[in-house]
Amino acid sequence: MSTQTIREKFLTYFQSKGHTIVSSSSLVPSNDPTLLFTNAGMVQFKDVFLGREKRSYSRATTVQKCMRAGGKHNDLEQVGYTARHHTFFEMLGNFSFGDYFKREAIQFAWEFLTGVLQLPKERLWITVFEKDDEAAVIWLDEMKIDSKRFSRCGEKDNFWAMGDTGPCGPCSEIFYDHGPSIAGGPPGSKEAEGDRYVEIWNLVFMQFNRDVSGTLTPLPKPSVDTGMGLERIAAVMQGVHSNYDIDIFKVLIQAIRHLTGSKKMLDHHALCAIADHIRASAFLIVDGVLPSNEGRGYVLRRIIRRAIRHGNQLGLTESFFYRLVEPLITTMGEAYPALMASKVMIENALLQEEQQFAKTLQQGLQLMETFMAQAKIKTILGEIAFKLYDTYGFPLDLTEMIAKEKGFSVDRAGFDAAMEKQRAMSRQSSKFQAANEAAFKTDLQSDFVGYDQLQHKAIILGVFKNNALVSTLQEGESGQVILNQTPFYAESGGQVADRGFLVLDNNVFQVEDVQKIGHAIVHYGKMIAGEIIDRQEVKAEVDALYRQAVKLNHSAAHLLQSALRAVLGSHVVQKGSSVDENRLRFDFLHFQPVSKAELAQVEQLVNQQIRDNYLIETTITTYDQAVAKGAMALFNEKYGDQVRMVCLGDFSSELCGGTHAARTGDIGLFQIIEEAGIAAGVRRIEAVTGVKALDYIETRKHFLDQLAQKLKTSIAKLPERVDQLLEQQKAQATLLQAYEHRFAEQKQQTLIHLAETINDIDVVISELKDIEPKLMREMVESLKSRFNRAVILLALVHEGSVHLVAGVTKNCVDCIQAGELIKRASEALGGKGGGRPDFAQGGGKQIDQLPTMLETIKNWTKQKILVK
């Protein structure tokens, strides 16, 4: 039975049992900062289990993409060396949110395995928590399980908890018996670590709530969370012991073999690891993760570079990893259409990373080989491991993997010390700011009321000076003020803070910055008149013109993202943004420069939405409802129970807490002023709107007017005029080049006449004048061809330095070499140089030493020739 068929049968079965089929969530948890990656099917339902969120269904079933690489759950080190460890895997699951409980969960699992998949009952082994008599009775008395294939296990194996506190409960696991030909004993026995009995399904019964004291209290609505590894059940159904022998991996491993072009026996560990890593890498990229040096991006970089190293061992020295995307789509594209839709993006991201690592891989391997060959102990020093990481791009785990192959360990403590030393140095630049942020702390709380109003009367909750609570601020003093309510927007989500004033009669506090610290909105600024006293009522006044300019740019940034996705593709996602009163900056995922034509198309599309003057609407809803309506969300953003969805007509819909214009037409005009790359796979666009966009156009028009006036033509005919000038310049350059060569030829004739013959060798050591440095090499080569045997050194003073070129005919290099000649001449001028025995270049800055150097080199050359 194919893996795809198992997926379909599982979902169809549970749908027939009243479960709603829910699509797999992203590998990047959308609303859980505690997790690096989605590592289980229940992750997307965490808030439902905790009672924080309500869904329209109480039964659900999924096939969830999962990742266990990095963080608490990390299987990366074992991948390729065991039959069942993966970084990426799929989890089949069925869930009950206060609906059915143990009896139905057990019945469903047993019916699916023995009825739908028709697994023989005698090959299945059941375990329950040692104190869970309820589950034991259901299995033994109701399901009639053979007691000889049943075990009670302790808390370590059969009790699940979401954390130290919170929902928890016993679980029941189902194992498949691969038969006596495989070593290992049943669950709970001393031989349980063997591979004979493999866990295929875990049924978790969320029955209790554990408090800080460890006390278990029954939950009012017990729930069910089950998980069955798709790769494991596929191995069972396809009659193989290793997950890497199932249909999906067979296709990938065969593709890797084909790329090697080898018919020999290849390293099976490397083949399995590469096959695993292409799945992990591709699915991470689809979900918006790119290789980088931090967080999820660094985990992806580690996975890709491990795959490249394994490929290197198989003889794949050219870029190969990206070529596995096609066979991956062949085997998994039906289940995950996003793979095909993102094919080009995945290939580009992988190819860029391969090419980047290829520049340093061999150098790093050579460094390791040299060190290990000379090492007296079998340990890679921490400083060497750090150099491999910092200079050659070797993740520490890759260094450890290579070292292990050679019987070496790695000094992790030394590596960590070197890493901390570098971090300490980098922290110095931001030390002052970090100290300030750490120093200011408060438990006060503020409410933001500035979406609909720019003026608001509020009570002062706290006045601070030098980060310390005070009762008043006097004129000329700087400090911070916290209000109970404020219309001032605190810097967040790439949008700058508002500016304005806190006013009471003739007392004025100028607000220069606003930050969210804890639950407080803190106004930073200076008393410009009078004084401000704690607990006073003040009028908070936001600078309306400043806020309006920021709002226009923020709304334009939303239009820009949608336009980029429409023109470049759905792979475009936000990687960063900055919005202030002058311009907007938008960083996004894309793998090549955006062409002029594409930029023009994006600009036109944004301006079209501005002309259409759509209403900009905001809606408060749940995260899932917003996403279901098509709203875009930031992968790394933490969202609350309620989210704010901003819609600009039907063109753009995003989750956003920032301030926006009332209608798209308010933006007026949108102009892109720059596009550039800022990191691998990340591009940046800067743009202006409204008055700033008009100013930008006026400035360019004024520049064109001036240019047209100077070139004595009209703006419309400027391109034609410039083409004419370029053609004239080209013709003049050709003519000048001809004159230069003619002049150089005359110089050569003079040098030939000045040549001094020593022992049948013609020696030309001379200073040139009035020629271009680029002609010196050509002159030396031409002179060498004019003599039978010759030694030549030419010097030229140009733009504050001496240029040197030396040549020696090949029949004289046993007597004197150009590299040695140029080295001596350059050093005499305070410079350096070198090259081949027959040709070399160099130079120096000490122009005043040129006559002495030429004389010295002449004498040295004569001595070399005469001695020979």
DOTIDO-204106 format. One record per residue (C-alpha): residue in three letters; x, y, z. Coordinates in steps of 0.05 Angstrom, whole numbers, padded with zeros to 5 digits, always signed. Layout:
residues N
ALAXYZ...
***
This chain:
residues 868
MET+00000+00000+00000SER+00030+00067-00021THR+00043+00123+00028GLN-00007+00167-00009THR-00061+00114-00002ILE-00048+00109+00073ARG-00057+00184+00079GLU-00122+00182+00041LYS-00150+00122+00078PHE-00134+00152+00146LEU-00168+00219+00132THR-00228+00185+00098TYR-00238+00137+00157PHE-00238+00191+00210GLN-00282+00237+00167SER-00332+00180+00166LYS-00329+00181+00243GLY-00350+00254+00247HIS-00281+00286+00246THR-00267+00350+00208ILE-00206+00344+00162VAL-00159+00401+00180SER-00100+00419+00135SER-00030+00412+00161SER-00005+00475+00194SER+00062+00507+00178LEU+00127+00477+00204VAL+00136+00546+00235PRO+00087+00550+00294SER+00045+00610+00278ASN+00027+00629+00349ASP+00074+00592+00396PRO+00141+00625+00412THR+00160+00566+00457LEU+00171+00521+00397LEU+00224+00524+00344PHE+00185+00479+00297THR+00118+00443+00295ASN+00138+00375+00323ALA+00070+00340+00333GLY+00000+00341+00306MET-00029+00373+00368VAL+00012+00438+00362GLN-00039+00474+00319PHE-00093+00455+00369LYS-00054+00474+00432ASP-00099+00534+00449VAL-00161+00491+00437PHE-00137+00439+00487LEU-00120+00495+00537GLY-00190+00525+00530ARG-00164+00591+00501GLU-00196+00580+00433LYS-00262+00553+00408ARG-00269+00517+00341SER-00331+00501+00301TYR-00317+00427+00310SER-00301+00382+00369ARG-00269+00325+00328ALA-00211+00335+00280THR-00163+00294+00238THR-00098+00315+00204VAL-00036+00294+00168GLN+00013+00342+00199LYS+00082+00362+00173CYS+00131+00356+00232MET+00204+00374+00244ARG+00250+00350+00298ALA+00317+00385+00288GLY+00341+00436+00338GLY+00313+00454+00405LYS+00288+00402+00456HIS+00266+00353+00402ASN+00327+00341+00357ASP+00337+00278+00316LEU+00389+00308+00269GLU+00448+00270+00297GLN+00415+00202+00287VAL+00389+00213+00216GLY+00418+00164+00167TYR+00446+00118+00221THR+00380+00087+00246ALA+00320+00057+00212ARG+00269+00107+00238HIS+00300+00175+00256HIS+00281+00234+00212THR+00285+00310+00215PHE+00221+00317+00174PHE+00164+00268+00182GLU+00088+00265+00176MET+00042+00252+00235LEU-00027+00222+00225GLY-00073+00245+00281ASN-00144+00246+00307PHE-00166+00293+00362SER-00225+00301+00409PHE-00236+00368+00443GLY-00281+00348+00501ASP-00321+00302+00456TYR-00304+00227+00458PHE-00253+00197+00505LYS-00215+00132+00517ARG-00267+00082+00493GLU-00279+00114+00425ALA-00205+00131+00415ILE-00186+00058+00427GLN-00242+00032+00383PHE-00224+00078+00326ALA-00150+00060+00328TRP-00163-00015+00330GLU-00215-00013+00275PHE-00170+00028+00229LEU-00109-00017+00239THR-00144-00084+00236GLY-00204-00067+00193VAL-00182-00014+00143LEU-00108-00032+00139GLN-00122-00105+00155LEU-00061-00115+00200PRO-00062-00182+00235LYS-00083-00174+00308GLU-00029-00223+00331ARG+00025-00175+00306LEU+00001-00117+00349TRP+00022-00105+00422ILE-00014-00056+00468THR+00013-00016+00527VAL-00024+00027+00578PHE-00003+00069+00638GLU+00007+00024+00699LYS-00048+00060+00738ASP-00098+00068+00681ASP-00147+00012+00697GLU-00201+00044+00653ALA-00159+00037+00590ALA-00137-00033+00610VAL-00210-00056+00617ILE-00229-00027+00550TRP-00171-00062+00515LEU-00176-00129+00550ASP-00250-00138+00564GLU-00283-00098+00508MET-00233-00103+00451LYS-00214-00174+00472ILE-00139-00162+00465ASP-00097-00223+00481SER-00069-00210+00550LYS-00003-00241+00528ARG+00006-00182+00481PHE-00009-00129+00532SER+00036-00090+00581ARG+00028-00038+00636CYS+00085+00012+00635GLY+00108+00068+00681GLU+00102+00143+00677LYS+00165+00151+00636ASP+00135+00113+00577ASN+00060+00120+00585PHE+00043+00187+00616TRP+00043+00250+00575ALA+00046+00323+00598MET+00045+00388+00559GLY+00094+00418+00610ASP+00112+00418+00683THR+00042+00444+00696GLY-00022+00442+00656PRO-00060+00388+00618CYS-00033+00317+00623GLY-00055+00246+00625PRO-00040+00173+00612CYS-00029+00145+00543SER-00037+00079+00508GLU+00013+00057+00454ILE+00005+00008+00398PHE+00066-00030+00374TYR+00078-00073+00312ASP+00116-00138+00320HIS+00165-00148+00262GLY+00176-00220+00282PRO+00229-00263+00317SER+00280-00251+00261ILE+00291-00181+00290ALA+00326-00173+00357GLY+00288-00142+00415GLY+00234-00156+00466PRO+00164-00130+00479PRO+00150-00061+00509GLY+00166-00058+00583SER+00216-00115+00581LYS+00292-00109+00588GLU+00300-00122+00514ALA+00250-00068+00493GLU+00305-00025+00462GLY+00311-00074+00404ASP+00278-00063+00337ARG+00230-00121+00337TYR+00172-00082+00368VAL+00161-00014+00337GLU+00113+00038+00364ILE+00065+00059+00310TRP+00009+00097+00346ASN+00004+00135+00411LEU-00064+00151+00442VAL-00058+00207+00493PHE-00116+00217+00542MET-00115+00288+00569GLN-00150+00273+00634PHE-00118+00317+00688ASN-00091+00386+00703ARG-00026+00387+00743ASP-00013+00447+00788VAL+00053+00473+00814SER+00051+00426+00874GLY+00043+00366+00827THR-00029+00353+00847LEU-00072+00323+00792THR-00143+00349+00784PRO-00192+00317+00735LEU-00207+00362+00675PRO-00281+00380+00665LYS-00276+00361+00591PRO-00224+00306+00579SER-00194+00306+00509VAL-00157+00259+00462ASP-00093+00272+00422THR-00066+00215+00380GLY-00006+00210+00334MET+00017+00156+00285GLY+00081+00165+00245LEU+00064+00159+00171GLU+00133+00133+00153ARG+00129+00079+00207ILE+00061+00053+00187ALA+00081+00056+00113ALA+00141+00011+00129VAL+00094-00038+00162MET+00045-00037+00104GLN+00100-00044+00052GLY+00133-00102+00088VAL+00200-00068+00102HIS+00237-00058+00168SER+00269+00009+00154ASN+00230+00073+00140TYR+00283+00089+00087ASP+00259+00029+00046ILE+00188+00056+00036ASP+00165+00083-00032ILE+00178+00157-00017PHE+00251+00145+00002LYS+00263+00094-00053VAL+00249+00148-00105LEU+00295+00198-00071ILE+00352+00149-00059GLN+00349+00125-00131ALA+00353+00198-00154ILE+00415+00209-00111ARG+00447+00146-00140HIS+00432+00171-00210LEU+00465+00238-00195THR+00529+00203-00173GLY+00532+00164-00238SER+00564+00108-00199LYS+00545+00035-00203LYS+00587+00017-00143MET+00560+00004-00073LEU+00549+00073-00042ASP+00549+00093+00032HIS+00478+00077+00055HIS+00482+00125+00114ALA+00498+00183+00067LEU+00442+00164+00018CYS+00390+00161+00074ALA+00414+00226+00105ILE+00411+00264+00039ALA+00341+00236+00025ASP+00317+00258+00093HIS+00350+00326+00088ILE+00319+00345+00020ARG+00250+00334+00050ALA+00266+00376+00111SER+00299+00431+00070ALA+00245+00437+00017PHE+00187+00439+00066LEU+00221+00490+00111ILE+00233+00535+00051VAL+00161+00528+00029ASP+00141+00551+00098GLY+00183+00614+00093VAL+00248+00593+00127LEU+00313+00613+00092PRO+00385+00593+00109SER+00415+00643+00158ASN+00460+00645+00220GLU+00406+00647+00272GLY+00343+00611+00295ARG+00305+00568+00247GLY+00346+00593+00189TYR+00409+00566+00221VAL+00377+00497+00232LEU+00361+00497+00158ARG+00432+00517+00141ARG+00459+00460+00184ILE+00414+00410+00149ILE+00433+00433+00079ARG+00507+00435+00095ARG+00505+00365+00126ALA+00472+00341+00061ILE+00526+00375+00019ARG+00580+00341+00061HIS+00547+00273+00053GLY+00542+00285-00022ASN+00616+00303-00023GLN+00630+00235+00007LEU+00591+00203-00049GLY+00633+00240-00101LEU+00582+00295-00114THR+00630+00354-00116GLU+00587+00399-00160SER+00521+00430-00137PHE+00471+00373-00133PHE+00423+00382-00075TYR+00376+00429-00111ARG+00368+00377-00166LEU+00331+00332-00117VAL+00272+00379-00113GLU+00243+00349-00178PRO+00242+00277-00152LEU+00214+00301-00085ILE+00156+00334-00122THR+00146+00269-00160THR+00136+00229-00096MET+00103+00281-00050GLY+00074+00334-00096GLU+00005+00303-00098ALA-00003+00308-00023TYR+00031+00376-00019PRO+00017+00419-00081ALA+00056+00477-00050LEU+00119+00439-00068MET+00105+00446-00142ALA+00081+00518-00134SER+00146+00536-00098LYS+00193+00493-00140VAL+00235+00550-00169MET+00240+00584-00101ILE+00263+00520-00067GLU+00314+00505-00121ASN+00342+00576-00120ALA+00349+00577-00044LEU+00384+00509-00043LEU+00430+00527-00102GLN+00451+00593-00070GLU+00468+00558-00005GLU+00506+00503-00041GLN+00547+00553-00081GLN+00561+00594-00019PHE+00586+00534+00021ALA+00625+00506-00038LYS+00672+00566-00033THR+00697+00545+00035LEU+00681+00470+00042GLN+00747+00443+00014GLN+00788+00495+00052GLY+00753+00476+00117LEU+00763+00402+00104GLN+00837+00414+00090LEU+00844+00452+00156MET+00813+00393+00193GLU+00857+00342+00157THR+00920+00382+00172PHE+00902+00390+00245MET+00883+00317+00254ALA+00947+00294+00220GLN+00989+00335+00269ALA+00947+00326+00332LYS+00976+00290+00391ILE+00908+00277+00422LYS+00843+00256+00388THR+00808+00322+00401ILE+00793+00380+00355LEU+00810+00443+00394GLY+00754+00491+00408GLU+00790+00548+00372ILE+00797+00504+00310ALA+00723+00485+00313PHE+00705+00559+00320LYS+00749+00578+00262LEU+00714+00526+00219TYR+00647+00556+00241ASP+00665+00629+00236THR+00711+00629+00174TYR+00690+00568+00134GLY+00616+00563+00152PHE+00619+00494+00185PRO+00563+00485+00236LEU+00590+00454+00299ASP+00550+00390+00290LEU+00580+00382+00220THR+00650+00388+00250GLU+00632+00337+00302MET+00604+00290+00250ILE+00668+00293+00208ALA+00712+00287+00270LYS+00673+00226+00293GLU+00687+00192+00226LYS+00762+00199+00240GLY+00757+00178+00313PHE+00762+00249+00340SER+00720+00287+00389VAL+00709+00363+00391ASP+00724+00409+00450ARG+00654+00438+00457ALA+00674+00479+00519GLY+00730+00512+00480PHE+00683+00525+00422ASP+00632+00557+00468ALA+00686+00600+00500ALA+00709+00626+00432MET+00637+00639+00412GLU+00623+00677+00476LYS+00686+00719+00466GLN+00661+00740+00397ARG+00591+00755+00424ALA+00620+00797+00480MET+00658+00838+00429SER+00596+00848+00386ARG+00555+00868+00447GLN+00600+00928+00461SER+00568+00968+00404SER+00499+00961+00435LYS+00520+00961+00508PHE+00492+01030+00524GLN+00424+01017+00493ALA+00418+00949+00526ALA+00436+00978+00594ASN+00383+01031+00586GLU+00329+00980+00567ALA+00348+00935+00625ALA+00348+00992+00674PHE+00277+01016+00659LYS+00226+00970+00689THR+00154+00981+00710ASP+00092+00942+00729LEU+00045+00998+00706GLN-00006+00985+00652SER-00031+01030+00595ASP-00086+01025+00543PHE-00076+01048+00472VAL-00136+01089+00447GLY-00104+01121+00386TYR-00134+01083+00327ASP-00192+01132+00323GLN-00169+01193+00361LEU-00106+01236+00363GLN-00124+01276+00426HIS-00144+01245+00492LYS-00147+01267+00565ALA-00109+01218+00610ILE-00082+01210+00680ILE-00007+01206+00693LEU+00008+01140+00726GLY+00083+01150+00732VAL+00138+01202+00719PHE+00210+01178+00711LYS+00277+01212+00707ASN+00341+01173+00694ASN+00298+01110+00695ALA+00277+01124+00768LEU+00207+01141+00791VAL+00200+01215+00811SER+00142+01260+00828THR+00155+01315+00777LEU+00195+01337+00716GLN+00218+01409+00711GLU+00228+01451+00649GLY+00291+01429+00611GLU+00291+01359+00642SER+00285+01295+00601GLY+00247+01234+00626GLN+00191+01185+00614VAL+00116+01190+00628ILE+00065+01134+00632LEU-00009+01149+00624ASN-00069+01105+00640GLN-00092+01114+00567THR-00056+01143+00508PRO-00069+01159+00434PHE+00007+01154+00421TYR+00027+01093+00380ALA+00088+01057+00410GLU+00141+01033+00360SER+00122+00964+00337GLY+00118+00920+00276GLY+00166+00964+00237GLN+00124+01027+00247VAL+00158+01085+00283ALA+00128+01115+00346ASP+00084+01177+00345ARG+00108+01246+00364GLY+00070+01302+00398PHE+00058+01335+00465LEU+00028+01323+00535VAL-00004+01389+00554LEU-00034+01419+00618ASP-00048+01493+00612ASN+00022+01524+00599ASN+00060+01461+00619VAL+00085+01422+00558PHE+00122+01355+00554GLN+00148+01342+00483VAL+00140+01268+00465GLU+00200+01246+00422ASP+00192+01170+00426VAL+00142+01119+00451GLN+00160+01047+00471LYS+00120+00988+00498ILE+00154+00961+00561GLY+00116+00904+00593HIS+00044+00926+00594ALA+00061+01000+00597ILE+00065+01050+00540VAL+00123+01095+00557HIS+00129+01166+00529TYR+00201+01190+00524GLY+00215+01264+00518LYS+00231+01331+00549MET+00196+01386+00588ILE+00198+01446+00542ALA+00154+01490+00587GLY+00132+01489+00660GLU+00129+01424+00698ILE+00091+01359+00699ILE+00069+01324+00763ASP+00050+01252+00778ARG-00026+01238+00779GLN-00044+01301+00740GLU-00094+01298+00683VAL-00061+01319+00618LYS-00083+01325+00546ALA-00044+01278+00501GLU-00038+01308+00431VAL-00008+01267+00374ASP+00025+01306+00317ALA-00029+01296+00265LEU+00013+01311+00203TYR+00068+01265+00227ARG+00018+01208+00241GLN-00015+01218+00174ALA+00051+01213+00136VAL+00068+01149+00174LYS-00002+01120+00161LEU+00004+01131+00086ASN+00070+01095+00083HIS+00045+01037+00126SER-00017+01026+00082ALA+00028+01031+00020ALA+00073+00977+00049HIS+00013+00930+00052LEU-00004+00946-00021LEU+00069+00935-00040GLN+00071+00865-00010SER+00008+00844-00047ALA+00034+00874-00112LEU+00100+00838-00105ARG+00064+00772-00095ALA+00021+00786-00156VAL+00081+00803-00200LEU+00137+00758-00173GLY+00098+00700-00143SER+00066+00675-00079HIS+00135+00657-00050VAL+00144+00731-00033VAL+00136+00740+00042GLN+00156+00797+00088LYS+00225+00790+00120GLY+00226+00858+00153SER+00198+00928+00146SER+00209+00999+00169VAL+00156+01053+00162ASP+00167+01126+00182GLU+00142+01195+00160ASN+00192+01200+00102ARG+00191+01132+00068LEU+00176+01059+00074ARG+00226+01002+00070PHE+00203+00931+00055ASP+00247+00868+00058PHE+00221+00806+00024LEU+00238+00736+00002HIS+00262+00732-00070PHE+00323+00701-00102GLN+00345+00748-00157PRO+00344+00823-00170VAL+00276+00850-00188SER+00280+00874-00260LYS+00264+00944-00282ALA+00203+00918-00318GLU+00179+00881-00257LEU+00190+00942-00212ALA+00150+00984-00261GLN+00094+00932-00260VAL+00093+00931-00184GLU+00092+01007-00181GLN+00035+01011-00231LEU-00005+00959-00193VAL+00002+00996-00127ASN-00018+01062-00159GLN-00078+01028-00191GLN-00103+01009-00121ILE-00091+01080-00098ARG-00133+01108-00156ASP-00188+01057-00141ASN-00193+01090-00072TYR-00213+01027-00034LEU-00239+01033+00037ILE-00187+01008+00088GLU-00225+00966+00138THR-00202+00936+00204THR-00235+00876+00237ILE-00223+00844+00305THR-00227+00768+00299THR-00191+00704+00319TYR-00125+00685+00287ASP-00154+00623+00253GLN-00214+00660+00225ALA-00169+00714+00197VAL-00122+00664+00164ALA-00181+00626+00137LYS-00204+00690+00103GLY-00136+00697+00070ALA-00101+00745+00116MET-00026+00742+00115ALA+00011+00734+00181LEU+00084+00740+00201PHE+00115+00673+00216ASN+00153+00695+00278GLU+00100+00741+00307LYS+00064+00725+00372TYR-00011+00737+00364GLY-00062+00742+00420ASP-00130+00709+00426GLN-00158+00767+00384VAL-00123+00795+00323ARG-00132+00858+00281MET-00142+00844+00207VAL-00130+00902+00160CYS-00162+00897+00091LEU-00148+00945+00033GLY-00206+00928-00012ASP-00200+00858-00040PHE-00127+00870-00058SER-00093+00862+00010SER-00109+00829+00076GLU-00059+00825+00133LEU-00056+00817+00208CYS-00030+00884+00233GLY-00032+00926+00296GLY-00007+00989+00262THR-00043+01053+00241HIS-00070+01061+00171ALA-00102+01111+00123ALA-00178+01113+00116ARG-00177+01098+00042THR-00124+01077-00008GLY-00135+01141-00046ASP-00107+01180+00014ILE-00038+01153-00004GLY-00040+01197-00066LEU+00020+01170-00103PHE+00071+01114-00095GLN+00142+01114-00122ILE+00197+01062-00115ILE+00264+01095-00106GLU+00311+01036-00096GLU+00315+00960-00099ALA+00374+00919-00075GLY+00395+00853-00043ILE+00411+00854+00031ALA+00422+00779+00045ALA+00419+00712+00009GLY+00348+00707-00018VAL+00325+00773+00013ARG+00312+00836-00027ARG+00296+00906-00003ILE+00252+00960-00034GLU+00250+01032-00011ALA+00192+01075-00032VAL+00158+01142-00019THR+00086+01164-00020GLY+00043+01227-00022VAL+00081+01293-00019LYS+00148+01257-00015ALA+00132+01219-00079LEU+00115+01285-00113ASP+00179+01316-00088TYR+00217+01256-00115ILE+00185+01264-00184GLU+00198+01339-00183THR+00271+01329-00165ARG+00280+01279-00222LYS+00244+01325-00270HIS+00288+01384-00250PHE+00350+01340-00261LEU+00325+01320-00330ASP+00311+01393-00347GLN+00382+01412-00328LEU+00411+01353-00367ALA+00370+01369-00429GLN+00391+01442-00425LYS+00465+01424-00420LEU+00460+01375-00478LYS+00419+01425-00519THR+00360+01380-00530SER+00291+01365-00502ILE+00274+01315-00447ALA+00238+01271-00498LYS+00301+01268-00541LEU+00350+01257-00483PRO+00359+01182-00496GLU+00374+01195-00570ARG+00423+01251-00551VAL+00459+01207-00500ASP+00465+01151-00551GLN+00497+01200-00599LEU+00547+01223-00547LEU+00564+01151-00527GLU+00577+01134-00600GLN+00622+01195-00607GLN+00658+01176-00543LYS+00667+01105-00568ALA+00697+01130-00634GLN+00743+01178-00598ALA+00765+01122-00551THR+00782+01078-00610LEU+00822+01134-00642LEU+00857+01149-00576GLN+00875+01075-00568ALA+00906+01075-00637TYR+00948+01136-00620GLU+00969+01104-00554HIS+00992+01040-00589ARG+01029+01080-00641PHE+01063+01120-00585ALA+01080+01056-00547GLU+01110+01027-00610GLN+01156+01087-00616LYS+01176+01079-00543GLN+01192+01006-00556GLN+01238+01024-00613THR+01275+01072-00567LEU+01281+01018-00513ILE+01308+00968-00564HIS+01363+01017-00582LEU+01378+01029-00508ALA+01384+00954-00492GLU+01450+00933-00461THR+01477+00865-00482ILE+01510+00823-00428ASN+01534+00752-00446ASP+01485+00749-00505ILE+01427+00772-00461ASP+01394+00839-00478VAL+01378+00878-00414VAL+01325+00934-00415ILE+01315+00969-00347SER+01282+01036-00357GLU+01230+01087-00334LEU+01171+01102-00380LYS+01134+01168-00386ASP+01069+01191-00416ILE+01035+01124-00427GLU+00977+01087-00393PRO+00995+01032-00342LYS+00950+00983-00380LEU+00999+00985-00439MET+01060+00964-00398ARG+01045+00889-00400GLU+01034+00891-00475MET+01100+00929-00484VAL+01139+00878-00442GLU+01110+00819-00481SER+01125+00855-00547LEU+01197+00869-00527LYS+01207+00796-00506SER+01186+00776-00576ARG+01236+00825-00608PHE+01297+00795-00572ASN+01325+00725-00574ARG+01345+00727-00500ALA+01324+00784-00456VAL+01312+00811-00385ILE+01264+00871-00381LEU+01240+00916-00325LEU+01196+00977-00339ALA+01175+01029-00288LEU+01121+01082-00293VAL+01100+01136-00244HIS+01024+01142-00246GLU+00976+01175-00196GLY+01023+01176-00137SER+01055+01107-00143VAL+01106+01069-00184HIS+01080+01013-00229LEU+01130+00958-00245VAL+01127+00903-00299ALA+01182+00852-00312GLY+01192+00800-00366VAL+01244+00747-00379THR+01248+00704-00442LYS+01238+00631-00424ASN+01308+00612-00447CYS+01336+00657-00392VAL+01294+00638-00331ASP+01348+00590-00307CYS+01393+00651-00300ILE+01344+00703-00273GLN+01270+00702-00258ALA+01219+00757-00267GLY+01186+00743-00200GLU+01251+00751-00163LEU+01268+00814-00202ILE+01201+00847-00188LYS+01203+00828-00115ARG+01270+00864-00105ALA+01249+00924-00145SER+01182+00932-00108GLU+01213+00924-00039ALA+01263+00979-00056LEU+01203+01025-00066GLY+01168+01003-00002GLY+01119+00959-00039LYS+01110+00887-00060GLY+01100+00844-00122GLY+01110+00777-00154GLY+01090+00730-00210ARG+01115+00675-00256PRO+01188+00663-00275ASP+01176+00695-00343PHE+01128+00751-00323ALA+01114+00790-00259GLN+01083+00855-00235GLY+01090+00899-00173GLY+01100+00970-00149GLY+01111+01017-00091LYS+01096+01086-00064GLN+01167+01113-00053ILE+01174+01151-00118ASP+01236+01188-00096GLN+01273+01121-00092LEU+01259+01104-00165PRO+01326+01127-00195THR+01366+01091-00140MET+01325+01029-00149LEU+01335+01027-00224GLU+01410+01034-00216THR+01413+00981-00162ILE+01371+00932-00202LYS+01415+00942-00264ASN+01477+00924-00224TRP+01443+00864-00191THR+01419+00839-00259LYS+01489+00845-00289GLN+01519+00806-00231LYS+01466+00750-00238ILE+01481+00743-00312LEU+01556+00747-00306VAL+01558+00696-00249LYS+01515+00648-00289
***
